[in-house]
């Protein structure tokens, strides 16, 4: 049931969401908004849930948080699989807690579906490990094409949109468990409670160079050593963590399949591709207020937008 924006004497505060592509400065803006508006930050970057995945995810460190409480950081081991459904429950509980203490909840992250799960009216179908395992075995024996053909027959909308094995398997699992197509569960653009979304509008050429420089800094800061430590902690067993940008590429260095320079270049390419997908996702949402990521008055403008109470639509 969605919230309403009408005249309550004690209206529900708007959740503030800072979104945009990786490397655009979301974490810094989130902290600055929290300081300006007496808020607390909730992480919505799926890879930053993982303990020890610090360098490769550009996770904000304690000093950079400047005393602002951060929620849903470092909550999982690398062997665990991230769940949109679990995040939705935990994130909404954090929002209630923050608002209940008179603070502002500020959601920060670029994982589009996780942001939607937190903000929008969204029903998330359950899972079944037995069904999932069977479908994964079919993928290993028959290949992705066979699963895609089956999905095409029951859910052509999802079949046209999904290309990787994990999501195709999920779509088939949902249909088998519920009798409904995966696409029928896609969220409408209706806020679960009042919200304001602020997007960081980037200069793409500048961002491309910035992402390359960031990957090289990560390598210099010890990314390979971090991956090696996490490998010993079970990184390869983690279905989510093992696919993270940089970590998948540098596991191949540990295996002797490539060298550090090549892994860095592969990570740069993959990160740029990911940033483009993020921009495509967020650009499709007309509710987002876009601000220039390099505007010297960025914090003031974002605070002004955030101070306004949004409707649920």
C-alpha positions as CSV (number, residue, x, y, z in Angstrom):
1,X,0.0,0.0,0.0
2,X,1.5,3.3,-1.0
3,X,1.8,6.4,1.0
4,X,-0.1,9.6,0.2
5,X,1.1,13.1,0.0
6,X,-2.1,14.8,1.4
7,X,-2.3,17.0,4.4
8,X,-1.4,15.0,7.4
9,X,-0.4,17.1,10.4
10,X,2.7,14.9,10.7
11,X,3.6,14.0,7.1
12,X,5.9,11.2,6.3
13,X,9.3,12.6,5.4
14,X,10.6,12.1,1.9
15,X,13.3,9.6,1.4
16,X,16.2,11.2,-0.5
17,X,17.9,9.0,-3.1
18,X,21.2,10.0,-4.8
19,X,21.6,8.0,-8.0
20,X,23.8,8.0,-11.1
21,X,26.6,6.1,-12.7
22,X,29.6,4.7,-10.8
23,X,32.4,7.2,-10.3
24,X,30.0,10.3,-10.4
25,X,30.5,11.3,-6.7
26,X,27.3,9.8,-5.2
27,X,29.0,8.9,-1.9
28,X,30.4,12.4,-1.3
29,X,27.1,14.0,-2.1
30,X,25.3,11.7,0.2
31,X,27.5,12.6,3.1
32,X,27.2,16.3,2.3
33,X,23.4,16.1,2.2
34,X,23.3,14.2,5.4
35,X,25.4,16.9,7.1
36,X,23.2,19.7,5.6
37,X,19.9,18.0,6.4
38,X,20.6,16.1,9.6
39,X,20.4,12.8,7.8
40,X,21.9,9.3,7.7
41,X,23.0,7.3,4.7
42,X,21.7,4.0,3.5
43,X,23.8,2.1,1.1
44,X,22.1,0.9,-2.1
45,X,25.2,-0.4,-3.9
46,X,24.9,-4.2,-4.0
47,X,28.6,-4.9,-4.0
48,X,29.2,-2.7,-0.9
49,X,27.1,-5.0,1.2
50,X,30.2,-7.3,1.3
51,X,32.8,-7.2,4.1
52,X,36.3,-6.8,2.8
53,X,35.3,-5.6,-0.7
54,X,36.6,-2.2,-0.1
55,X,39.2,-1.1,-2.7
56,X,37.4,-2.6,-5.7
57,X,34.0,-1.1,-4.8
58,X,35.4,2.3,-3.9
59,X,33.6,1.9,-0.6
60,X,33.6,5.1,1.5
61,X,35.9,4.7,4.4
62,X,35.2,5.8,8.0
63,X,37.1,9.1,7.7
64,X,35.2,10.0,4.5
65,X,31.9,9.4,6.2
66,X,32.7,12.4,8.5
67,X,30.7,11.1,11.4
68,X,27.6,10.4,9.3
69,X,26.0,7.0,10.2
70,X,25.9,4.6,7.2
71,X,23.6,1.7,7.1
72,X,23.7,-1.6,5.1
73,X,27.5,-1.4,4.5
74,X,29.6,-4.5,5.3
75,X,26.5,-6.7,6.2
76,X,27.4,-9.8,4.3
77,X,30.2,-12.4,3.7
78,X,31.4,-12.8,0.2
79,X,30.0,-16.3,0.1
80,X,26.5,-15.0,0.5
81,X,24.1,-14.2,-2.3
82,X,22.6,-10.7,-2.4
83,X,18.9,-10.6,-2.5
84,X,16.7,-7.7,-3.7
85,X,13.9,-9.0,-1.5
86,X,16.0,-9.1,1.7
87,X,17.4,-5.6,0.8
88,X,13.9,-4.2,0.4
89,X,13.0,-5.4,3.9
90,X,16.2,-4.2,5.5
91,X,16.2,-0.9,3.8
92,X,12.7,0.0,4.6
93,X,13.3,-1.0,8.2
94,X,16.3,1.4,8.2
95,X,14.2,4.2,6.7
96,X,11.6,3.7,9.4
97,X,14.3,3.8,12.1
98,X,16.0,6.9,10.8
99,X,12.7,8.8,10.3
100,X,11.5,7.6,13.7
101,X,14.4,9.4,15.2
102,X,13.7,12.6,13.4
103,X,16.5,12.3,10.9
104,X,16.4,12.2,7.0
105,X,17.0,8.9,5.3
106,X,19.4,9.3,2.3
107,X,19.7,6.3,0.0
108,X,22.9,6.3,-2.0
109,X,23.8,3.9,-4.8
110,X,23.8,2.9,-8.4
111,X,22.3,-0.5,-8.3
112,X,19.1,0.4,-10.2
113,X,16.8,-2.5,-9.1
114,X,17.8,-2.1,-5.5
115,X,16.9,1.6,-5.6
116,X,13.6,0.8,-7.1
117,X,13.0,-2.0,-4.5
118,X,13.6,0.6,-1.8
119,X,11.5,3.4,-3.2
120,X,8.8,2.0,-5.3
121,X,5.7,-0.2,-4.9
122,X,7.3,-3.5,-5.9
123,X,6.2,-7.1,-5.2
124,X,9.2,-9.4,-5.2
125,X,8.5,-13.1,-5.9
126,X,10.1,-15.7,-3.7
127,X,12.7,-18.3,-4.5
128,X,13.1,-22.0,-4.3
129,X,16.6,-23.5,-4.0
130,X,15.5,-26.8,-5.5
131,X,14.0,-25.2,-8.6
132,X,17.0,-22.8,-8.9
133,X,19.5,-25.7,-8.7
134,X,17.6,-27.7,-11.3
135,X,17.5,-24.8,-13.8
136,X,21.2,-24.1,-13.2
137,X,22.0,-27.7,-14.0
138,X,19.9,-27.5,-17.2
139,X,22.0,-24.4,-18.1
140,X,25.2,-26.3,-17.6
141,X,24.1,-29.3,-19.6
142,X,21.9,-27.7,-22.3
143,X,23.3,-24.2,-22.6
144,X,21.8,-20.7,-22.3
145,X,20.1,-20.8,-25.7
146,X,17.8,-23.6,-24.7
147,X,16.7,-21.7,-21.6
148,X,16.2,-18.5,-23.6
149,X,14.0,-20.4,-26.1
150,X,11.8,-21.7,-23.2
151,X,11.5,-18.2,-21.8
152,X,10.6,-16.8,-25.2
153,X,7.6,-19.2,-25.2
154,X,6.3,-18.1,-21.8
155,X,7.5,-14.5,-21.4
156,X,8.7,-12.8,-24.6
157,X,9.0,-9.4,-22.8
158,X,11.6,-10.8,-20.4
159,X,13.2,-12.9,-23.1
160,X,13.8,-9.8,-25.2
161,X,15.3,-8.0,-22.3
162,X,17.4,-10.6,-20.5
163,X,20.6,-12.0,-21.9
164,X,22.7,-13.4,-19.0
165,X,22.1,-16.8,-17.5
166,X,21.4,-15.7,-14.0
167,X,18.5,-13.5,-14.9
168,X,17.1,-15.9,-17.5
169,X,17.1,-18.6,-14.8
170,X,15.4,-16.2,-12.3
171,X,12.7,-15.5,-14.9
172,X,12.0,-19.2,-15.4
173,X,12.1,-19.8,-11.7
174,X,9.5,-17.1,-11.0
175,X,7.2,-18.5,-13.7
176,X,7.4,-22.0,-12.4
177,X,6.8,-20.9,-8.8
178,X,4.0,-18.4,-9.4
179,X,2.5,-19.1,-12.8
180,X,3.1,-15.4,-13.6
181,X,5.6,-14.0,-16.0
182,X,8.7,-12.3,-14.6
183,X,7.9,-9.1,-16.5
184,X,4.5,-8.9,-14.6
185,X,6.5,-8.2,-11.4
186,X,8.3,-5.2,-12.8
187,X,7.7,-2.1,-10.7
188,X,5.4,0.7,-11.7
189,X,6.7,4.2,-11.2
190,X,4.9,4.7,-7.9
191,X,6.7,5.6,-4.7
192,X,6.1,3.3,-1.7
193,X,6.3,6.5,0.4
194,X,7.2,10.1,-0.5
195,X,10.6,10.3,-2.1
196,X,13.0,12.7,-4.0
197,X,15.5,11.3,-6.4
198,X,18.6,13.3,-7.3
199,X,20.7,12.1,-10.3
200,X,24.2,13.2,-11.0
201,X,24.4,14.3,-14.6
202,X,27.9,13.5,-16.0
203,X,30.1,14.6,-18.8
204,X,30.7,11.2,-20.4
205,X,34.1,11.9,-21.8
206,X,35.3,13.1,-18.5
207,X,33.7,10.2,-16.7
208,X,35.5,7.7,-19.0
209,X,38.8,9.1,-18.1
210,X,37.9,9.3,-14.4
211,X,36.9,5.7,-14.4
212,X,40.2,4.6,-15.9
213,X,42.1,6.7,-13.4
214,X,40.1,5.2,-10.6
215,X,40.8,1.6,-11.7
216,X,44.6,2.4,-11.8
217,X,44.4,3.9,-8.3
218,X,42.6,0.7,-7.1
219,X,45.4,-1.4,-8.5
220,X,48.0,0.8,-6.9
221,X,46.1,0.6,-3.6
222,X,46.3,-3.2,-3.5
223,X,43.3,-4.5,-5.4
224,X,45.1,-7.8,-6.2
225,X,46.0,-8.4,-2.6
226,X,42.4,-7.7,-1.6
227,X,41.1,-10.2,-4.2
228,X,43.6,-12.7,-2.9
229,X,42.5,-12.3,0.7
230,X,38.8,-12.6,-0.3
231,X,39.6,-15.6,-2.5
232,X,40.9,-17.3,0.7
233,X,37.6,-16.3,2.4
234,X,35.5,-18.0,-0.3
235,X,35.0,-15.3,-2.9
236,X,34.6,-17.8,-5.8
237,X,31.8,-19.5,-4.0
238,X,29.8,-16.3,-3.9
239,X,27.4,-16.0,-6.8
240,X,27.1,-12.3,-6.4
241,X,30.5,-11.1,-5.1
242,X,32.6,-13.2,-7.5
243,X,31.1,-11.3,-10.5
244,X,31.9,-7.9,-9.1
245,X,33.8,-5.5,-11.4
246,X,37.5,-5.9,-10.9
247,X,37.2,-9.0,-8.7
248,X,36.3,-11.4,-11.6
249,X,39.1,-9.9,-13.7
250,X,41.7,-10.1,-10.9
251,X,40.8,-13.7,-10.0
252,X,42.1,-14.6,-13.4
253,X,45.4,-13.0,-12.5
254,X,45.6,-15.2,-9.4
255,X,44.9,-18.2,-11.7
256,X,47.8,-17.2,-14.0
257,X,45.5,-16.7,-16.9
258,X,46.4,-13.0,-17.4
259,X,48.5,-10.3,-16.0
260,X,47.8,-7.2,-13.8
261,X,47.9,-4.7,-16.7
262,X,45.5,-6.7,-18.8
263,X,43.1,-7.3,-15.9
264,X,43.2,-3.5,-15.2
265,X,42.3,-2.7,-18.8
266,X,39.5,-5.3,-18.8
267,X,38.2,-3.8,-15.6
268,X,38.2,-0.3,-17.1
269,X,36.2,-1.5,-20.2
270,X,33.7,-3.4,-18.0
271,X,33.3,-0.4,-15.7
272,X,32.6,2.0,-18.5
273,X,30.0,-0.4,-20.0
274,X,28.4,-0.7,-16.5
275,X,28.3,3.1,-16.2
276,X,26.5,3.3,-19.6
277,X,23.9,0.8,-18.5
278,X,23.4,2.7,-15.2
279,X,22.8,5.9,-17.2
280,X,20.3,4.2,-19.5
281,X,18.4,2.8,-16.5
282,X,18.2,6.0,-14.5
283,X,17.5,8.2,-17.6
284,X,14.3,6.2,-18.1
285,X,12.9,7.5,-14.8
286,X,11.3,10.9,-15.4
287,X,11.0,11.5,-11.6
288,X,14.7,12.1,-11.2
289,X,16.0,15.6,-10.7
290,X,19.3,15.8,-12.6
291,X,22.1,18.0,-11.4
292,X,25.5,18.7,-12.9
293,X,28.0,16.5,-11.0
294,X,30.7,19.2,-11.2
295,X,28.5,22.1,-10.2
296,X,30.2,24.1,-7.4
297,X,26.8,24.7,-5.9
298,X,25.8,21.0,-6.2
299,X,25.2,20.4,-2.5
300,X,23.1,23.6,-2.0
301,X,21.0,22.8,-5.1
302,X,20.5,19.1,-4.0
303,X,19.6,20.3,-0.5
304,X,17.0,22.7,-1.9
305,X,15.4,19.9,-3.9
306,X,15.5,17.5,-1.0
307,X,13.8,20.0,1.3
308,X,10.7,19.8,-0.8
309,X,8.2,17.1,0.1
310,X,7.5,14.9,-2.9
311,X,4.3,13.1,-3.8
312,X,4.3,9.3,-4.2
313,X,4.0,9.5,-8.0
